[in-house]
Amino acid sequence: MKRLLVGMLAVFVAGSFLAAPSASATSAAAKAPAPAPQGAKSQFKGLDPGKTQTLRQQIPVNVVFVGFDKISASKLKAELPKSYEPVVRAPQFYGLAGRDMGLRFDFKYNVIDTNRRFEDKFFGFLAKKGKTNPLTVYQQQYNDQLNNVLDVTPQVKNIDAVSVESWLASNGRSSLGISPRSYTVYYLNWFGRKDFKYHVYTKTDEPDPDTGYNFGEQRASRKLIAWGGTNSRSWFFDPSAGPEAWSGSWNVDDADLDGDDVADYRIPPIWEYGAYRPKSALYSDLGKLTRYAAINLLFTTSPLYDPLNTTPGPGGKKVVHLEVLQDNPDSDGLAYIRGKFVKSKLAAFQPYYDWSVKTELTDPIDAGAKRALNIWAGVVEEDDCWNAYQDPGAELFCYFAENKAQYQPSYRPKDYVGSIWAFDTTDSVVAGLLGYADDNYTDGTQTETFAFDTPETREAGYGFTTTAVHEFGHHIGMSHPHDGYDSESAVDYGGSGEFYFAQSGDESNTMMSYIDLNWDFGQFDRDNMYRWETAGYLNEANSLAGLVLKHPQAWKVRGLLAAADVYAVLAKAEFRNWRYLGGVNHALKSYRTVQKAAALLGVSEPPEVAAKRAPGGRPDNHPAQPEPIHGPRGQR
């Protein structure tokens, strides 16, 4: 109630200053003190006009061991970071810093070794919850290895992953005192107990909305050893489960699974410590997994693109224009795209915007778009707009950026319009690719988004819809949970080579995963996006407020600035209390209120600083490359 009254007061004060001032009010305002000079104590409590603020937050991270003997907390902690400062990743690949995100997280670690009572209760739950099934293809492949230390039994338990996450989160609170204002990694080890059963975790309740294909039921590669982020801030990893595909734990014979000529750093089944990996490496391995998968990729991650670049103007909508380009006369691309589904997932993720999704069809594909597709795909070799970027891979981006008006209507000036170009084509043109969210090949700013569907793609289980949500997720900022940035070492990495084990980040509830078991943005996604935007909008408000205060008639909008400051105070309070959605809502209101003040005075927002880097094509290691049909490294 107190916060509500403060908000109402702010709105009232703001409204009173929007009215045209009377002569007496104008005279009195003229005598009002000017804004405090530089160096004087600021009258602002939430904003700091003209400056960049950094929101700093202590992040408790619990590491809970269930079923382990003689844990080594020191080896685990030696691998862990002290802090994390997010960056916008894409500009880094062009040698540019990108926008200061205005965030810093300091970690406080709590290592918990559970007692026998908790373990008996948990593993009893697994035994009861699990359903007996034949061992998976990958468990059989593990049995067929030359160097495996044991064989998985012909029958194994299949255990619902979301139920396990829920049990751990609930009992972690009630029995271990774990606060919901913290992140928790649960390491599970059933192996060695008398009641041990070989097992995998499953999620089978979300088939593809276009094809009905159920990846969780029909793909052995979607049997899990980890999961989290559905409706909790918990992620579990079970090295006594599997072996399975995603982490590569089924293979103990070959050093390089993904064919990049670099030995993979893989975390094997727990019984392989002492064979595949030294016993002494277990806790340092789990420390690496905590840092490079759980913390860097799930709990406190960095955006691929700057989410603020997709902000609509005041009163504008966030529009997704989805253009289906029919390049296969034997198919119907519109049958494999559901605009309402796309809108529902994006609107649930960012409910503080007004979303619109418009789907149109170009049938058949026109000559210009067909030529651009053929150049991009290497079907023909011709000069075109890509030459300016020294990379044929830029052809689709530059063609549609230059010819957009030919395909889509004029939207309102305040709308933010993100275009998805969906090619319903043939395997001879585009083989084995789903889509990608492109940038401008200059400074890492997001541009056009592309999706591909072919007979092979549909046979593999994919229509356009989930690809559209996934790729537009990149467009608004989201990274994969298998590639990201390590803040303390300033290294951007993916799930291969020395970081192969980071693939396990995909085993979590996020639309941005390659594992295809859910189609929404989970708890970790929401936390990260809302924090990025809370800090971002507060600093946008600071930047613009600094310009407003330099205006000779700044006194006219004091009420609006005061209201914006109240919203900023509320945003920071919500942020501190881990109510991140409330934080971004208030931060956006603060920014919008400063925008009103600027508009009344005719103060223009500063344009984005143009990149100084000359176009030279996308770097080879840029993480936003065309995405293959999903699966573990080198497989489906």
C-alpha positions in Angstrom: 0.0 0.0 0.0 2.8 2.4 0.9 4.4 1.8 -2.5 1.1 2.3 -4.2 0.6 5.6 -2.5 4.0 6.8 -3.5 3.3 5.8 -7.1 0.0 7.6 -7.1 1.7 10.7 -5.6 4.3 10.6 -8.4 1.6 10.4 -11.1 -0.3 13.3 -9.5 2.8 15.5 -9.3 3.7 14.6 -12.9 0.2 15.4 -14.1 0.2 18.8 -12.3 3.2 19.8 -14.2 1.8 18.8 -17.6 -0.8 21.5 -17.4 -0.1 24.9 -18.9 1.2 27.1 -16.0 -0.7 30.2 -15.0 1.0 33.6 -15.0 1.5 33.5 -11.3 2.8 30.0 -11.4 5.2 31.0 -14.2 6.4 33.9 -12.2 6.9 31.8 -9.1 8.7 29.1 -11.1 11.0 31.7 -12.6 12.2 32.4 -9.1 12.6 28.8 -8.3 16.2 27.6 -7.8 18.0 26.3 -10.8 19.0 22.6 -10.9 21.8 21.9 -8.4 25.3 22.7 -9.9 27.7 20.0 -10.6 29.2 18.7 -7.4 26.3 19.8 -5.3 24.2 17.2 -3.5 21.7 15.8 -5.9 18.0 16.1 -5.2 17.4 12.8 -7.0 17.1 9.6 -5.0 16.8 7.0 -7.8 18.2 8.7 -10.9 21.7 10.2 -11.4 21.1 12.5 -14.4 23.9 12.5 -16.9 25.7 9.6 -15.4 25.8 5.8 -15.8 24.8 3.9 -12.7 25.8 0.3 -11.9 23.3 -1.8 -10.1 25.3 -4.1 -7.8 23.7 -7.1 -6.3 25.0 -10.0 -4.1 23.9 -13.3 -5.6 23.9 -16.2 -3.2 24.7 -19.5 -4.9 24.1 -22.7 -3.1 25.9 -25.8 -4.2 24.2 -28.9 -2.7 25.6 -32.4 -2.8 23.1 -35.2 -2.5 24.6 -38.7 -2.1 28.3 -37.8 -2.1 31.1 -39.0 0.3 33.8 -36.7 1.6 33.1 -33.7 -0.6 36.0 -31.3 -1.3 34.5 -27.8 -1.0 37.9 -26.2 -1.4 38.5 -27.8 -4.8 35.0 -26.8 -6.0 35.4 -23.2 -4.7 38.8 -22.8 -6.3 37.1 -22.9 -9.7 34.3 -20.4 -8.9 34.2 -16.7 -9.9 33.9 -13.9 -7.4 31.7 -11.7 -9.6 30.1 -11.3 -12.9 29.6 -8.2 -15.1 27.4 -8.8 -18.2 28.4 -7.5 -21.6 26.7 -7.3 -24.9 28.4 -10.1 -26.6 28.0 -9.4 -30.4 30.0 -6.1 -30.5 32.9 -7.8 -28.8 33.4 -9.9 -31.9 34.0 -6.7 -33.9 36.5 -5.4 -31.4 33.9 -3.0 -29.8 33.0 -2.7 -26.2 29.2 -2.4 -26.6 27.0 -0.5 -24.2 27.9 -0.5 -20.5 25.2 -2.9 -19.1 25.3 -1.2 -15.7 25.2 -4.4 -13.7 27.6 -6.3 -11.4 26.9 -9.4 -9.4 29.0 -10.5 -6.5 28.7 -14.1 -5.5 28.4 -15.6 -2.0 28.7 -19.4 -2.0 27.1 -21.8 0.3 28.2 -25.5 0.0 25.8 -28.0 1.6 26.4 -31.7 2.1 23.0 -33.2 2.8 22.4 -35.8 5.5 21.3 -39.4 5.2 17.7 -38.6 6.0 17.4 -36.1 3.1 19.2 -38.5 0.8 17.0 -41.5 1.7 13.9 -39.4 1.1 15.1 -38.1 -2.2 16.3 -41.3 -3.7 13.2 -43.0 -2.5 11.3 -40.4 -4.4 13.3 -41.2 -7.6 12.7 -44.9 -7.2 9.0 -44.3 -6.8 8.7 -41.7 -9.5 10.7 -43.6 -12.1 9.2 -45.8 -14.8 11.0 -48.9 -16.0 12.1 -48.8 -19.7 14.7 -50.4 -21.9 18.1 -48.7 -21.7 18.6 -45.9 -24.3 20.6 -46.0 -27.5 23.4 -44.0 -25.8 23.5 -46.2 -22.8 24.0 -49.1 -25.1 26.7 -47.3 -27.0 28.4 -46.7 -23.7 28.2 -50.4 -23.0 29.8 -51.0 -26.4 32.9 -48.8 -25.6 36.2 -50.5 -25.2 37.2 -48.6 -22.0 33.9 -48.5 -20.1 34.3 -49.7 -16.5 30.8 -51.3 -16.3 27.7 -52.0 -18.3 24.4 -50.3 -17.8 21.6 -52.8 -17.1 19.0 -53.7 -19.9 16.3 -51.9 -17.9 16.6 -48.4 -16.5 14.4 -45.9 -14.7 12.9 -42.9 -16.7 12.2 -40.1 -14.2 10.2 -36.9 -15.0 12.8 -34.1 -14.8 10.4 -31.3 -13.9 9.0 -33.3 -11.0 12.6 -33.8 -9.7 13.3 -30.0 -10.0 10.1 -29.3 -8.1 10.9 -31.8 -5.3 14.4 -30.4 -4.9 13.3 -26.7 -4.8 10.5 -27.5 -2.3 12.6 -29.6 0.0 15.6 -27.4 -0.4 13.5 -24.6 1.1 11.8 -26.7 3.9 14.7 -28.9 4.9 17.8 -27.0 3.9 16.6 -23.5 4.5 17.4 -22.4 0.9 16.0 -19.0 0.1 14.1 -18.3 -3.2 16.4 -15.2 -3.4 19.3 -17.4 -4.4 20.4 -19.8 -7.1 21.0 -23.5 -6.4 23.0 -26.2 -8.1 22.1 -29.7 -6.9 24.7 -32.4 -7.6 23.1 -35.8 -7.3 24.8 -39.2 -6.9 22.6 -42.3 -6.5 25.4 -44.6 -7.5 26.9 -46.8 -4.7 23.6 -47.0 -2.7 21.9 -50.4 -2.3 18.8 -49.0 -3.9 20.6 -47.6 -7.0 19.0 -48.0 -10.4 20.5 -46.9 -13.7 18.3 -44.0 -14.8 17.7 -41.0 -17.1 15.5 -38.0 -16.7 12.8 -37.1 -19.3 10.4 -34.4 -20.3 7.7 -35.5 -22.7 4.8 -33.1 -22.4 5.5 -30.4 -25.1 5.5 -31.7 -28.7 6.3 -29.4 -31.5 3.2 -27.2 -32.2 3.5 -27.5 -36.0 4.4 -31.1 -36.5 3.3 -32.8 -33.3 6.7 -34.4 -33.1 7.6 -35.2 -29.4 11.3 -34.9 -29.1 11.2 -36.0 -25.5 9.5 -39.3 -26.3 11.0 -40.0 -29.7 14.7 -39.0 -29.4 17.2 -41.0 -27.3 19.3 -37.8 -27.5 16.7 -36.0 -25.4 17.1 -38.3 -22.3 18.7 -36.1 -19.6 21.0 -36.0 -16.7 20.3 -32.4 -15.8 17.4 -29.9 -15.6 16.2 -26.7 -14.0 14.7 -23.3 -14.4 11.1 -24.3 -15.0 9.6 -22.5 -12.1 12.5 -22.3 -9.7 16.0 -20.9 -9.5 17.4 -24.5 -9.2 19.3 -26.6 -11.6 20.3 -30.2 -10.9 23.1 -32.3 -12.5 23.3 -36.0 -11.9 26.6 -37.7 -12.9 25.1 -41.0 -11.8 22.4 -40.8 -14.5 22.8 -41.7 -18.1 25.3 -42.0 -19.8 23.7 -39.7 -22.3 24.2 -37.8 -25.5 24.2 -34.1 -24.7 27.3 -34.1 -22.4 29.0 -36.8 -24.4 29.2 -39.0 -21.3 28.4 -42.1 -23.3 31.8 -42.0 -25.0 34.9 -42.9 -23.0 37.0 -44.1 -26.0 37.4 -41.0 -28.2 39.0 -37.7 -27.3 37.2 -35.6 -30.0 33.5 -36.1 -30.5 32.7 -32.9 -32.4 35.4 -33.2 -35.0 37.1 -29.8 -34.3 40.5 -31.5 -33.8 40.5 -30.3 -30.1 40.2 -32.8 -27.3 36.9 -32.4 -25.6 36.7 -31.7 -21.8 33.8 -34.0 -20.9 32.4 -34.9 -17.6 31.9 -38.7 -17.5 29.6 -40.8 -15.4 30.6 -40.7 -11.8 31.8 -44.3 -11.8 34.4 -43.4 -14.5 36.3 -41.2 -12.0 39.4 -43.3 -11.5 39.4 -44.5 -15.1 38.4 -41.9 -17.8 39.2 -39.1 -15.3 41.3 -39.2 -12.1 39.3 -39.4 -8.9 40.9 -36.3 -7.7 39.3 -34.3 -10.5 35.7 -34.8 -9.5 35.2 -31.7 -7.4 37.2 -29.4 -9.7 35.2 -30.7 -12.6 31.9 -29.9 -10.8 33.4 -26.5 -10.0 34.0 -25.9 -13.7 30.5 -27.0 -14.4 29.1 -24.6 -11.8 31.0 -21.7 -13.2 30.9 -22.2 -17.0 27.4 -23.8 -17.3 25.3 -22.9 -14.3 26.5 -19.4 -13.4 27.7 -18.0 -16.8 25.0 -19.5 -19.0 22.0 -19.8 -16.7 22.1 -17.7 -13.6 23.8 -14.5 -14.5 24.5 -14.5 -18.3 25.2 -12.0 -21.0 23.0 -11.0 -23.9 23.9 -11.8 -27.4 22.5 -8.5 -28.7 21.5 -5.3 -26.8 17.9 -5.8 -25.8 17.4 -2.0 -25.6 17.8 -1.8 -29.4 14.4 -3.3 -29.7 12.5 -0.8 -27.5 9.4 0.7 -29.2 8.9 4.4 -29.0 6.4 5.9 -26.5 3.0 4.4 -27.2 4.4 2.1 -29.8 4.1 -1.7 -30.1 6.7 -4.4 -30.5 5.8 -5.9 -33.9 7.0 -9.2 -35.3 6.4 -9.2 -39.1 6.6 -12.8 -40.2 6.9 -13.1 -44.0 6.6 -16.6 -45.4 8.4 -16.9 -48.8 7.1 -19.9 -50.7 10.0 -21.5 -52.5 8.7 -25.1 -52.6 5.6 -25.5 -54.9 4.8 -28.8 -53.2 4.5 -27.4 -49.8 2.3 -24.9 -47.8 4.5 -22.8 -45.5 1.5 -21.2 -43.8 0.6 -24.6 -42.4 3.7 -24.6 -40.4 3.6 -21.2 -38.7 1.4 -20.2 -35.8 1.5 -16.5 -35.2 -0.7 -16.6 -32.1 1.7 -19.1 -30.5 4.7 -16.9 -31.3 3.0 -13.9 -29.8 1.9 -15.7 -26.7 5.5 -16.8 -25.9 7.0 -13.4 -26.5 4.3 -11.5 -24.7 4.5 -13.8 -21.6 8.3 -13.2 -21.6 8.1 -9.4 -21.9 4.6 -8.5 -20.7 5.5 -4.8 -20.3 5.4 -4.3 -24.1 2.3 -4.3 -26.3 3.0 -7.1 -28.8 1.7 -7.7 -32.3 2.6 -10.5 -34.7 1.5 -10.2 -38.4 2.0 -13.1 -40.8 2.0 -12.6 -44.6 2.7 -14.9 -47.6 4.7 -14.3 -50.7 3.7 -17.1 -53.0 5.5 -17.9 -55.1 8.8 -16.4 -53.9 9.7 -13.3 -56.0 12.7 -13.2 -58.2 14.7 -10.8 -55.9 14.3 -12.8 -52.7 15.0 -16.0 -54.6 18.2 -14.6 -56.0 19.3 -13.4 -52.6 18.6 -16.9 -51.1 20.5 -18.6 -53.9 23.5 -16.3 -53.4 23.5 -16.8 -49.6 23.1 -20.5 -49.9 25.9 -20.8 -52.5 23.6 -22.1 -55.2 24.9 -19.2 -57.5 28.0 -17.1 -57.2 27.1 -13.5 -58.1 28.0 -10.0 -56.9 25.4 -8.1 -55.0 24.9 -6.1 -51.8 27.0 -8.6 -49.9 30.2 -7.3 -51.5 30.1 -4.2 -49.3 30.5 -6.6 -46.3 33.1 -8.9 -48.0 30.9 -11.9 -47.0 28.3 -13.7 -49.1 26.7 -14.6 -45.7 25.5 -11.0 -45.5 23.4 -11.3 -48.6 20.1 -12.1 -46.9 20.5 -9.3 -44.4 21.5 -6.6 -46.8 18.9 -7.6 -49.5 15.9 -7.5 -47.1 17.2 -4.5 -45.2 17.3 -2.6 -48.5 14.0 -3.9 -49.9 11.8 -4.3 -46.8 9.1 -1.9 -48.0 8.4 -4.3 -50.9 7.3 -7.0 -48.5 5.6 -5.4 -45.5 3.2 -2.6 -44.8 4.1 0.7 -43.2 3.9 0.4 -39.4 3.5 3.3 -37.0 6.6 5.4 -36.5 6.7 4.5 -32.8 6.5 0.8 -33.3 9.5 -1.4 -33.2 9.3 -3.8 -36.1 11.4 -7.0 -36.1 11.2 -9.0 -39.3 11.3 -12.8 -39.6 11.9 -14.0 -43.2 10.7 -17.6 -43.3 11.8 -19.6 -46.4 9.7 -22.7 -47.2 12.2 -24.2 -49.5 13.8 -27.4 -50.6 16.7 -29.5 -49.3 18.7 -28.8 -52.5 18.8 -25.1 -51.5 19.1 -25.2 -47.7 20.1 -28.4 -46.1 20.0 -29.1 -42.4 19.5 -25.5 -41.2 16.7 -24.0 -39.0 17.5 -20.3 -38.9 19.5 -17.5 -37.4 19.2 -13.9 -36.0 21.6 -11.8 -38.1 23.5 -8.6 -37.2 24.7 -5.7 -39.4 28.2 -7.1 -40.1 29.6 -3.8 -38.7 29.1 -3.4 -35.0 27.0 -6.3 -33.8 23.6 -4.6 -33.8 20.8 -7.1 -34.5 19.0 -6.8 -37.9 17.0 -9.4 -39.8 15.9 -12.8 -38.6 15.6 -15.9 -40.8 14.0 -19.3 -40.6 14.1 -22.2 -43.0 11.8 -25.2 -43.4 12.3 -28.0 -45.9 11.1 -31.6 -46.2 14.2 -32.8 -44.2 13.5 -30.2 -41.5 9.9 -31.3 -41.1 10.9 -35.0 -41.1 13.2 -34.1 -38.2 10.2 -32.6 -36.4 10.4 -28.9 -37.0 8.0 -26.4 -38.5 8.5 -22.6 -38.5 6.9 -21.7 -35.2 9.5 -22.8 -32.6 12.3 -21.6 -34.8 10.6 -18.2 -35.0 10.4 -17.9 -31.2 13.9 -19.1 -30.7 15.5 -16.9 -33.3 13.5 -13.8 -32.3 14.6 -14.6 -28.7 18.1 -14.0 -30.0 17.0 -10.9 -31.8 15.7 -9.3 -28.5 18.9 -10.3 -26.7 19.0 -13.9 -25.5 22.0 -16.2 -25.8 22.0 -20.0 -26.0 22.5 -21.8 -22.7 25.5 -23.6 -24.3 27.5 -20.5 -25.3 28.3 -17.3 -23.4 30.8 -15.1 -21.7 33.0 -15.6 -18.7 33.3 -12.2 -17.0 36.5 -12.6 -15.0 38.6 -14.1 -17.9 36.8 -12.1 -20.6 36.4 -15.3 -22.7 33.5 -16.0 -25.0 33.0 -19.7 -25.4 30.7 -22.4 -26.7 30.2 -26.1 -25.8 33.2 -27.5 -27.6 36.8 -28.3 -27.0 37.9 -27.3 -23.5 34.4 -26.2 -22.7 32.5 -29.2 -24.1 30.9 -29.8 -20.8 29.1 -26.5 -21.2 26.7 -28.3 -23.5 24.9 -29.4 -20.3 23.5 -25.9 -20.0 21.1 -26.9 -22.7 19.4 -29.3 -20.3 17.3 -26.6 -18.8 13.9 -25.0 -19.3 14.5 -22.4 -21.9 13.3 -21.6 -25.5 17.0 -20.8 -26.3 18.1 -24.4 -25.8 18.8 -26.9 -28.6 17.1 -29.7 -26.7 13.5 -29.0 -27.9 11.7 -30.0 -24.8 9.9 -26.8 -24.0 8.8 -23.7 -26.0 8.8 -20.9 -23.4 11.3 -18.7 -21.7 12.0 -20.0 -18.2 13.0 -18.6 -14.8 16.6 -18.0 -15.7 15.6 -16.2 -18.9 13.2 -14.0 -17.1 15.7 -13.1 -14.4 18.4 -12.1 -16.8 16.2 -10.2 -19.3 14.5 -8.2 -16.5 17.8 -7.3 -14.9 19.4 -6.2 -18.2 16.4 -4.0 -18.9 16.0 -2.6 -15.4 19.6 -1.3 -15.4 19.4 -0.3 -19.1 16.2 1.8 -18.8 17.4 3.5 -15.6 20.6 4.5 -17.5 18.6 5.6 -20.5 16.6 7.8 -18.2 19.8 9.1 -16.6 21.2 10.0 -20.0 18.2 11.8 -21.2 17.5 13.5 -17.9 21.0 15.0 -18.0 20.1 16.6 -21.3 16.8 17.8 -20.0 18.4 19.5 -17.0 20.7 21.5 -19.3 17.7 23.1 -21.0 17.1 26.7 -19.9 13.5 25.9 -19.2 14.1 22.7 -17.3 12.0 24.1 -14.4 8.9 23.5 -16.5 9.3 19.7 -16.2 10.4 19.4 -12.6 7.3 17.4 -11.7 7.9 14.9 -14.5 11.5 14.5 -13.4 10.4 14.0 -9.8 7.9 11.3 -10.9 10.6 9.6 -13.0 12.9 9.7 -9.9 10.2 8.0 -7.8 9.8 5.3 -10.4 13.6 4.8 -10.4 13.5 4.4 -6.6 10.8 1.8 -6.9 12.7 0.0 -9.7 15.8 -0.3 -7.5 13.7 -1.5 -4.5 12.2 -4.2 -6.6 15.6 -5.2 -8.1 17.1 -5.5 -4.6 14.3 -7.7 -3.5 14.5 -10.0 -6.5 11.2 -8.9 -7.9 12.8 -8.4 -11.2 9.6 -8.0 -13.3 8.5 -5.2 -11.0 11.9 -3.7 -11.4 11.8 -3.5 -15.2 8.2 -2.2 -15.2 9.2 0.7 -13.0 12.5 1.4 -14.8 10.6 1.6 -18.1 8.1 4.0 -16.5 10.9 6.1 -15.3 12.4 6.3 -18.8 9.0 7.0 -20.4 8.4 9.8 -18.0 11.8 11.4 -18.8 10.9 11.0 -22.5 7.7 13.0 -21.8 9.7 15.8 -20.2 12.2 15.9 -23.1 9.3 16.0 -25.6 7.7 19.0 -23.8 11.0 20.9 -24.1 11.9 19.7 -27.6 15.0 17.9 -26.3 16.1 15.1 -28.7 17.5 11.8 -27.4 21.1 11.4 -28.4 21.6 9.1 -31.5 23.4 5.9 -31.1 27.1 6.3 -31.6 27.9 4.9 -35.1 30.5 2.1 -35.1 33.9 3.2 -36.3 34.8 -0.3 -37.6 34.7 -0.6 -41.4 32.5 -3.4 -42.7 34.6 -6.5 -43.2 32.3 -9.4 -42.9 31.3 -11.4 -39.8 34.1 -12.9 -37.7 34.4 -16.7 -38.0 33.9 -17.1 -34.3 30.7 -15.0 -34.1 28.2 -17.0 -32.1 25.2 -16.0 -34.3 25.7 -18.4 -37.2 23.0 -20.3 -39.1 21.8 -22.9 -36.7 21.7 -26.6 -37.7 18.9 -29.0 -37.0 19.3 -29.4 -33.2 21.1 -32.2 -31.5 24.2 -33.0 -29.4 27.5 -32.1 -31.0 27.9 -33.9 -34.3 24.6 -35.8 -33.9 20.8 -35.5 -33.9 
